[in-house]
Amino acid sequence: MTDTPCFSITRTFSAPRSRLWSAWTSPEALAQWFGPKETSGAVLEFDLRPGGMWRGRMEAPDGSAMYSKFVFREVEPMSRLVWVHGFADADGNRIRAPFAQQFPLEMLTTVLLADEGKGTRIDLSCVPLDATPEEEAFFASMMASMTGGWSGSFEQLDTFLATAAAA
């Protein structure tokens, strides 16, 4: 039996933890930065509590849309968010990833926030849930792409934080 693959990415932002927490937990803020670079997004539903749901829509430059549904498992203010993450249809029903049927149906995502100097470090990790060995292998093969997607999201978060600070 193999170990479940784990995607992880860490980034330090030049902003206090309270601003990062707000950026991750305010639907208005999330709509401005969350998602891969060059996509735009909308938060369709947001209930920040264990068992609560975050549903969103991402639109690509070509106009195509993908929907997501996250179900919160843990919410520790200012320090930790844990959710079950996956793709959904427009009504919020769980579906396979539109880009690859062999991508795991659900993943467990953890976001940790910690002070780092005058800024805040984000440690994000993601593991497949109840995935077949083939889905786990495909997930592992997608890690470079996930690094690119999250790096783009974090660049957008940097821009959001800078814009919000200037306002």
N, C-alpha and C positions, 0 to 999 in steps of 0.2 A: 504494500500500500504506500502511495506517495503522499507527501505533505501537500496540503491545499495551498495553491499559489496565493501570494499576498502582494498586491500592488501597494506601493507607498510612495509618497512625495512629501517633501518638507520645504517650507519657504518662510523666510522672515520678512515681515512687513514693518515699515517705518510708521507705525501708528500704535496707540495704546490698545490694550486688550479690549477695553470697553467699545472702541470703534470697530474692531474686528468682530466682536460678538454681535454687535448691531448689524453689521454687514451680512452676517450669516443668518440672522434671526428676524430680520425685517423684510417682509414681502416686497416693499417698495425698493429697498436696497438690492435684494437678490435679483429683481427684474432688470436692474441696471448693469450687473456684472456677471452673473452666473451663466456659464455655458462656454463652449469652445469659442475661440476668437472668430470674429466675422459672422457670428450668429446673433440673433436677437431673441429675447425671451420674455415670457410672461408668467407670472405666478397665478394659477387658476384657483388654488385653494391652499390655505396655510393655517395649520392648527398645531402650535408648538407645545407639545406635551407628549409623554409616552402614550402611544396608541394613536396620536394625532397624525394627520396626513399633510404632505406637501405635494401638490400636483403642479406640474409646469408644462410649458410648451416652448420649444426651441425652433426657430425658423432659420433655415440656411439662406445664403445669398440667392440661391435659385428659387426661393419661395416655398420649398418643401418644408414640412413641419414634422417634428417628432415630439411625442409626449412622454413624460416621466411621472412616476409615482414613488414617493418616498414615505415610509411609515416610521415615525420616530419610535425608538426603543428607549433611549436615554436622553435626558436633557438636564445637564448640570450647568447652570448659569455661569457664564464667563470662562468655562473650562472644557466642556465636552458635549458633543452631539454624536449620537449613534442612530443610524436609520437603516432600514431595509430598502434597497434601491433597485429599481428596474424600470423598464419601458412600459408604456400603457397606451391604450387607444384614447381617443378624444373624451370618452366617458369615464376614464380612470380604471378601466379593466386591464389587468396585467396581460401583456403580450410579449412575444419574443422580440429581440432587437431587430428593427427594420433592416439593418445593414448586414446581419448575419444570424441565421437561425441557430447556429451552434454556440452563440454567446450564452452564458448562464442566464436563466430566467430572473434570478434575484441575487443580489450581492449585499453583504453587510459592510456598511461604510462607517468609519469612525473619524471624527475631526476633533483634534485636541488643540487647545490654545494655551500658550505659556508665555510668560514674560521672557524677553531676551534682550538684555541691555535696555535701550530706550524704546525698543519695538516689541513685536509679538511674533512668536514662531507658531506656525500652523503645521501640524503633523497630520496628514490624511492617509488612511489606509483603507483597503477594500479587499474583501475575500468573497469568492463565490459561495452561495448557500445551496445546499442540497443539489449540487451539480454532479453530473456524470463525469467519469474520467476524461471523456472526449471534450466536454464543456470546460473542464478545468484546464486541459491542454490548450484549448482555443483561447481562453482567458489569458493564460500565460503568454501566448503568442501575440496578444494585443497590448502588452504592457508598454511597448515603445509608443504606440498610438495614444494610449491613455496618458502617458507622460506628456506628450504633445498637447493633448486636449486640456489637461489640468494646468499645464504651464501657461497656455493661452488664457484660461479662466483667471489664473492668478495675475497675469499681466493686466487683464481687465479690472480685477479687484484693485491693483495698484493705482490704475487710472481713476477708478471710482473714489478711492480714498483721497487721492490728491485733489480731485475736483471738489469733493465734499469738504475738505479742509480749507480750500480757497473760497468757498461760498460763505 
